[in-house]
Amino acid sequence: MKLRVLPSRHLQWVQPMTARFAGIVKRNARIFALIAGPACLGSLAPAALAQDAIRVDSNEVLVPVAVFDKEQVRLLRRGIPEALTEDPTVIRGLTATDFHIFEDDKEQSIQNVSFEVIPDYDVRDNRSYHSEFIGEGGGKWSTREWPPWLVGHVESHYYVVAYTPRESPEGSCHQVRVTVNRRNVLIIARSEYCNTKHSPFDPLHGTEFGKQMERNLASFNGSNVDVSFLAVPYYAENGPARVQIAVDWPWKSLKSKADAVGVLGIVLGKDGSLVTRFSDVCEIDDSCQHNSTVEEFGVPQWDHVLTRYETQLTLPAGEYTLRVVLSDGTRFGRAEIPLTVDSYDRKDLAISAVSLCKRVSDASAYSPQHPPKLPGVWTAKLPRNYVPLVSNDTEFKPTGDTRFKKGEILYTYFEVYQPLLAEQSPVTVGIQIRILDLKTGDIKSDSHPVSAMPYVKAGSPVIPIGRGINISNLPRGSYRLDVQATDSAGKSTPWRSVNFTVE
């Protein structure tokens, strides 16, 4: 059994320092990027440590620890060469003999120490650049766009120190302190963990923040964040459906100086019983800051601003109600939607629900045939087995905000299931897409049948189809997008539909 242990809400600055110096180091990712030119905003250790909780895994306490050279941090003020691929402030080469770890002031025997890359990347999409990282609950957080001159990739690392925990009652909390046998170092480590059992996909369960969000979720009053919420099921080659969940919100709607931003969702069955729940949290350090105009060392600072969260669930066929709440501890927004996960005959042609997207990004890093366009884009195997929605080397990111501006490209993603493709059958598959005016029922555009074969993945019965649709000729109004699949054996799926508006 694996037990994840909850972190403290605050980082521990272990070595004594002045408040000004602490601020300098805490912000060095942003300052470094501005001095160096094309350096990565989201990749330096202080910017991502807050995602990494102390946890117990296979009877080991795992403590993420960042160790920095104070002199290298000081040199950031003088400017850094542009041709840089590593964070120069991180001290490398430390082993278990260099660390000392104390739990409730008693030194613990260290089992092992690993040196890990921070999973935090700058990604270019159809709009601009933004940062993405995997949260403690396994979902993917995204920021608003960065100016192009602040984007690049600098790989950074941190240590994970493992020790065997002492016996303690469930729910008890323990103080943790880390030291290193080096002079002139700055150590950033968690200061506390609590022995609380919960799912790896639900780190807020049982916490005070989680309980507050549960109250927010049950309340229809006080919601002041405009949350857009989407849940779309897609076919799995084996097992239950994979449900893509996306939560979007305006970045200005969250408090600028929050301690944390969290997402909590519950899935209810047709009878109202709890089927499952999920949660994730981003504790506010430089990964999740909402200040975007701070001045430091005479240069502008552009901190992270969260604006999107994505995660995935597996659910069997059935009818569900999904509820989600987003909170910064003071403000919150909640949303509720119905979800139907259809059963399907794995021996017959089928089509998934259709999602709309505003953002797409190059995903050629998933393909061994193509090098990545931007260093640092997500690799084929993401943490916690998150599966991106990729069609022909492009990742599609569904959104619950189906309001499109006139002149925008409307992107759509759906999947066609044809089991004969896995058997190397000569069967072919086609699709048809049309747009109808919701008010009049008139067909505004109707594509000729389009071959789905260019989207086929060898040996897979699932065809991931993502396409861009020009809606510049549509007047402002409400519309419905319909999609249907047919095959060369004469079979057709029902039409799948999704509504949208043009503003």
N, C-alpha and C positions, 0 to 999 in steps of 0.2 A: 504494500500500500504506500502511496506517496502522499505526503502532507505538505502543503504549502503554508508558509508562516507569514503573517501580515507584517508589513514594515511600519516604522514610525512615519509620521507625516512630515518629518524634518530631517535634513542631512546633518551629520555631525562633523564640524570642522575640528579635527583632532588636535592639530598643532596650534599653539597660540599665535595670534597675528592681529594686526590692527584691523578695524572695521573697513578702512579704505582698501587695504591689501586684499582682504577677503572678497570685497566687491570686484576688484580687478580680476582676481583669479576666477571667480564665479562667472564673469562675463567674457573670459578670454576667447571663447569660441567666436563671438560676434566681433570683438575688437581685432582679433587675429585675422578674420576674413577681410576686414576693411583695410588693414595695413598691407596684407599680402596680395590683395587683388583677387584673383580667381582661387580663393581658398574656400573650403566647404563650411557652410554655416552650421550644418546639422551633424557633424561627424566628430567633433572634439569631445573628450570624455566628460567634462563638467556639464555639457549640454544634454547628455543622455542618461546619466547615472540614475536620475530619479525614476526611470522606468524599471530599474533592476532591484527587486525587493530581496531582503533576506528571506530565505525559505528553507524548509527542511525537505530533503529529497533523498529517499532510501536511507533514512536514519542519519542524515548528515545535514548540518546547518551550513548553508551556502551564503557567504557574505560578499557582495560585490564591493571592491575597493579600488579607488583611483589614486594613484601615487604620482605626484608632479614634482618637478625640479623647480625650486623657487627662483633660481638664477635665470633659467630659461623663460619662466613666466615674466620676470623683470625685463628681459630682452625684447619681449613683444612690443614694448613701447618704442623701440628703435627701428622697427620694421623687419620684416621677414622676407627672404627671397621668394619670388613668385613660383619657381619650379619646386613645389613641395608636395610630397605624397603622404607624409606622416606627421602627426602632431609632435613637435619637438619638445613639448613640455612633459610628456609621459616618460617616466623612468621605466626602462625595460630590463629584462634579465633577472628579476627578483625570483627567489625560490622560497620554499616553506621555511627555511632557516632564517630568512630575513624578516618574517612577520611574527608578531605576538598578538594574540587575540584574547580578550577577557570578557567573560560573561558574568554579570553581577559582581565585578571586581575580582573574579577568580580566573586565573589563566587557564586556557584550554589547550589540549593537545591537537595541533593542526594535522589533519589527515593528508591533505594535498592542496596545491595551489595551481590554478590554470590561468592562462593569459588569453583573453577572448576579445574578438572584434565587436565593437558596438554596432548593432543592426539599425543604422540610422542613415538614410540616403536622401540626397537631393535628386529629384526626378523632373524631367521636362515633359509637359503634356501639351495638348493643342492650344492652351492658353498662355502658359508661361512656366516658370520653374516653381516648385514647392518642395517641402521636405515631408518624408514619410518615415514612420517607425512603428515597430510592433510593441504593443502595450503589454502590461503584466497579465491581462486576461486573454492574450493571444490575438486581439483584434489589431487593426491598422489605423493609426491616427494620421491625419494629414493637416498641413498648415495652409494658410493663404499663400498667394504667389509672392516670390522674391524678385527683386530687380535682377536682371541678368548679370550685372557686374558684381553681384555678391555670390555667385554660384560656382561651385567647383567640387572637388572631392579630396578630402584629406582623411586617410584612414586612421582611426584612433582605437585604443584598446583600454581595457581595465582588467584587474585581477579578480578572480573568484576564489576566496579562501574557504576551505571546507573543514569543519570539525564535528565531532560526535556530540550531540546535545545531551544534557543531563535530563533525568526524569523530572517532569513537572506537570502540574495539573492542567487540564485543558482550559484555555482561556487566560492562563497566567502570562504575564509579560516580563521580558528580561532585557537588561541594559547590555549593550555590546560596545566594546572599545577596541580599537586597532592601533598598534604602533609598528614602526618599521625601523630596522637597524641601519638607517642612513641619516646623514646630517642634511640640513637645509631642504627638507622635503615638506610638501603639503599633502595631507591625506584626507580624502573625502570618503566617508563610509557611513552606513546606517548606524543609528545609535540604539535601536530598539527593535525587538520582534515579539509577537504574541503567538502563543501556541493555540491556534484556532484551526480546526479542520474545515476545509471547504474545497470545492472543485477548482482545478487550475484555471477554468474559464469563468470563475466567479470570485475574484479576489476581494470584492467588497462585502461579501456575505459575512454577517456578524460584526462588522466594524461600525463605529458610530456614524461615519459618513454614509455607509450603506444603509443603516437604519433611517437616517434622515431622508435619503433618496427614496426609500420604501414609502415613507409618509408623503413625500412629494408625488409619488406615483399614484397613491390612493386619493390624492386631492385634486379637485377640478378648479380650485381657487389658487390665485397667486402665481400662476404660470406667466412668465414674462420673457421667455425666449422662444422665438419662432423656429420650431423644429420641423424639418421635413423628414419623413420616415418611410422606408421602403423595405419590403421583404419579398423576395422572388425565389421560388424553388426551381432547381435545375436537376437534370437527370444524373444519377450515378450509375456507373456501369455495373456495380454490385452494391447491394444494401439500400438504405433509405435515401431519400432525396437530400441534396445539399442546398440549404436555404441561404441566399446572399442577403445580408442585412446592411443597410446604409442609413446613416443619420447625418443630415446636413443642417447647418445653422449659420446665420450671419455672424462673422467674426466679432463685430462690434457689440454683439448682444451679451457677451460674457464680461464679468467684472475684471478690470485691468490688473488688480492685485489679489487674485484668489490664491489660496493655498493649494488647491487641487481642482481638477476637472474630472468628473466621473460620468459614466454611462451605465445604466442599469436597465435590463429588459426582462420581462417575464412572458412565458408562453402558456396560455390557458387552453384547455380542451373544450370541446363543445358543451360539456356539462359544467364548465367553469372551474374545474380542478386544475391545479398547477402541473404542467407537463415538464417544464424545465425553465431555467433562468440563466442569465449571463450578465457579466459586469466587467468593467475595465476602469482604470484610473490613471491619470497623468498628474503626478505631483509637480507642483510648479517650481521648476528651476528654469534654466535657459531653454529647455526643450519645449516648454509650454507657456512661456511668458506672453502676456498680452499687451505689453508696452511696445510701441513702435516708433517713438520719437525721442528716446533718451539720448542725451549727449554724454560722451565719455572720452577723455583725452582730446577734446576738440573735434571729434568726428561723430557723425550720426551713427546711431545703433539701431539695428533692425531685428528685433527679437521675434521668436516664434509666436504665431497666432493660430490657435487651433480653429478649424472650421469644418472638419469632417471626420467621421468614424465609420469603419466597416468591420464586420465580423461575419462568421459563418456558423450555421447550426446544421445538424442532421435531424430530420423529422420523418416519421413514417406517414403514409397517406392518411389524410383526415382533415377535419375542419378545426381551425384554431383562431384565437384572438391574441394578437401580440400587442404589448404595451411597452413603451420605452420612456425613460426620463433622462435628461441631460442636466447636470447641475455643476455649478462652481462653488457650492457651499452656501450661497446666498440667493442667486437667481437660478431658476430652473425652467425647463420646458418639457412638456409631456405630449405624447401622441399615442394613438391607438388605431390599429388597422386589423381587418379580418384577413385571414390567410387560408387558402385551400390548397392542400398538397394532393394532387390527383394520383390515383393509382394508374399504372399503365402496363400494357401487355408487352413484356420484354421480347416478344416474338413479332411485334408489329411496328409499323411506322408511327411515330408520335412527335409532338412538338411541345416545347416548354412554354411557360408564360413569357411575355415580352417585357423587357425593361428599357427605359430611356436613359440616356447618358448625356452629360454635358462635357465630361472630361474623358479623353483617351490619351494614352501615352505609348511611346515606343517600348516594346517588350522584346526586342531582338536578343536581349541577354538570355531569354529563356531558350533560344534556339542555338544549338551548337554550330549551325551553318552561318551565323551572323554575329559579328562582334557588337558589343553594346554601343549605342550612339553617345551615351553619357556615362562616364565612369561612376559606379556606385548604384546603378539601377538594380532592382531586385533580381536575385538569381532564381533558378528553377525551383529549388526547395526552400520555401520560406519558413521561418520559425513557427512552431505550433501547427504545421501542416496547413497553413492558409493557402488556398488555391486561387490564384488570380483568374479573372475571366479574360482569357486571351484567345484572340481569333487572328490568325495569320500575322503573328508577331506584333499585334497591337492589343494592349490591355484596355478593356472597357470598364468604366466605373459607374454603375447604375446610381441614380439619384431619385429621391422621393419628391424633389422640387421639379415638377413638370411644367413650369412656366418658362417659356422660351422667348427671347427677344427677337423681333423681326430682323432677319438677316443672319441669324445664327444657324449653324449646322446642327441638325438634330441627329444624334447617334442612337442606334438601337442595337441591343444584344439579345439573342435568344439561341436556343439549342434544338437541333433536330436529332431524333433518335431513330436509327435505321439498323437493326441487328444484323442484317445481311452483309453490311459493310465489313464486319469483323470476320466474316467467313470468305472474304475475297470474292464476293459475288459481283457479277457485272451490272448489278442494279445501279441506276442513277437517281439522283434526288434533285428536285428543283423547288424554288420558293417564289411566292408572289407577295408583294407589299402594296397596300393601298391606303390612302388617307381620305377620310370622310368628314364633312362638316357636321358637327353634332346637332346643330340647330335645324338644318334643312335635310340632312341625310344625303346631300349631293356628294358624289365622288370627286374629290379635288385632284387626285393623282392616282394612277393605277399602273404599276410597273408591268412590263411583259414578264413572263416566267424567266427567272434567273437561275442558272445552274448553281447548286450548292456544292458541287464536286471540288472546286478550288479550295474549299474550307475543310475538306476531309483530312483527318489525321490517320495515317496508315495503321490498320489493325484495331481501330476504335469504332464502336457503333455510334458514338456521340459526335455530332457535327457542330462545333461552336461557330456561330455566324454573327459577326459584328459589321454594321454598315453605317455610313453617313448619308443623311438625306437632306437635300437642299430645300429649305422651307421659305426661302426669301420671297417667293411669289405668293405665299399665303397671306391674305389680309388678317388683321387682328381678329381673334375669335377663338372658339373652342373646337377641338378636332379629336378624331379617333384614328389611331394607327392600327391597321389589321395586317396579320401575317398568316400565311398558310403554306404548308409543305405538301408536295406530291412526289410520287416516284414513278419509275418507268414501268412498274407492274400495274399501274392504274389506280393506286391507292392514294387517298388524300386525307389530311388531318382536318379537324375543325379549324375555323379561324380563331386566332388568338388576338386579343385587343388590349390597347392601353390608351387612355385619354391624355391630352395635353392642350395647353393654350399658347397662343402667340400674342405677345403684348407689344 
